[in-house]
Amino acid sequence: MTRIVMHKAQSPVEVKIGDESKWVCMCGLSGNKPFCDGSHKKTKDEIEGKVYVYDKDGNRIEFGSVKE
């Protein structure tokens, strides 16, 4: 079964455990989920309202647009 899950975040979220910080992926592109690996940097120039799909190699394809 295949699912398309939309992620709007373009940066990770910091989770503190005691004095230690962990960065959790919110963009959906990390190869080290649930942790951030910096892949969100690819999303910096995305345009609001457009839908993008990233292939297994991290290449971006504009898929369409969304109206909410």
N, C-alpha and C positions, 0 to 999 in steps of 0.2 A: 504494500500500500504506500502511496506517495502523498505527502502533505506539503502545502506551501504555507509557511508561517511567516507573517510579516513582523519585521523588527524595525522600529523607528529610531532607536537610540543610536547615537554615533560616538559613544564613549562608554567605558566600563564604569562600574560602580564599586566604590571602595567598601570593603567589609573589614572591620577591625575585630581582631580576636586578641584580647589583652593589649599588648604593645605592638603586635604584629598586624600589618595590613595585607589583605589579599584583594586582588582586583578581579571582579567577576565580569565576564563577557556579557554585554547587553545588545551588541550589534548582530550576533548570530554567526559571525564569520570566523571566530577563533578555531584554530586547529587543536587547541588544548582546552576545550570546554570542560568544566564551566569557567575556567580561568582565562583571562585576557592574554592574548599573545601579540597585541598591537595591530591586528587585522582591521580594526575600526578606522584606521587612518585612510583606508581605501574609500571610505564613505564621505570624506570631507567635502567633495565638490558635487555631491548628489543634489538634485533639484527637488524642492518641496512639491509633493503631489505626483511625482513620477514613481514608477515601480521599477526596481532593478532586480535582476537575478544574477547571482555570482556562480560561475561553474566551479567544478572541483579544483581547478587550478587557480581560483581567485580572480578570474577575468570577469569583468562586469558587462552585462547586457541590459540595455533599456528594454523593459517589457511592455510598458504602457503607462497609464495614469490612473489615479484613484481620486474619487470625490467622496468626501465624508459628509 
